[in-house]
Amino acid sequence: MRSLLALMFLPLAGFGQQELPDPLQAGWKGDKVCEVLVENESVRTLRCTFPPGIGHEKHYHPKHVGYTLKGGTFRITDAKGTREVNIPEGYTFYNEEVPWHEVLNIGNDTAVFLIVEPKN
């Protein structure tokens, strides 16, 4: 009987939890920071632009490759904590996924990134 009750309520275990937006859906205080450059059945490419004082609210990333078109200084908060990083122009990065993070441009210059997400 106990296992039957557990199975009945299992679908409710995540009820009320909000799913995080992806990088295109997430923005900053209601404004978009990313735009789609290319999207087809194989790939989605985003350009994300962060003027000083603008960030990217809490979101997740699927598998992606990123390239920094214009670097900047960011405060990043994720499961590891909060840290400040300088991301140089021309920096390339790869992530299998990012379960969640949020960022804020704390520098004096506008930073711009390309995010390329392969579709499986």
Stockholm file with secondary structure:
# STOCKHOLM 1.0

chainA/1-120         MRSLLALMFLPLAGFGQQELPDPLQAGWKGDKVCEVLVENESVRTLRCTFPPGIGHEKHYHPKHVGYTLKGGTFRITDAKGTREVNIPEGYTFYNEEVPWHEVLNIGNDTAVFLIVEPKN
#=GR chainA/1-120 SS CHHHHHHHHGGGTTTTCCCCCCTTTCEETTEECEEEEEESSSEEEEEEEECTTCEEEEEEECSEEEEEEECEEEEEEETTEEEEEEECTTCEEEESCEEEEEEEECSSSCEEEEEEEECC
#=GC SS_cons         CHHHHHHHHGGGTTTTCCCCCCTTTCEETTEECEEEEEESSSEEEEEEEECTTCEEEEEEECSEEEEEEECEEEEEEETTEEEEEEECTTCEEEESCEEEEEEEECSSSCEEEEEEEECC
//
